[in-house]
Amino acid sequence: MAKNIIENLIKKDLIEFPANVNTVIEETEKIIIDELMVEDRLNEEVRQMLRKFEPEIEKGRLDYRKLFEMTKQKVVKERNLIL
């Protein structure tokens, strides 16, 4: 995907590279992967946050899915994340 993006930008004369194109493609791949993993890291962080509510969830007093989504949305809003 990164290779296609970079090649298309070069073909359209939208960018020029003083560096090796392969280096730019590799760095672009890293950026794309990092962006795709934002939600995975966020989900894990929310799971960790909700561990303190496990007894209440297990007793049925709290709905895990609702609590998870509410907490996730709160964190997204606080950090201005784009998912």
Secondary structure as UniProt FT lines:
FT   HELIX           2..11
FT   TURN            12..13
FT   HELIX           21..36
FT   HELIX           38..50
FT   HELIX           51..53
FT   HELIX           54..58
FT   TURN            59..60
FT   HELIX           64..79
//
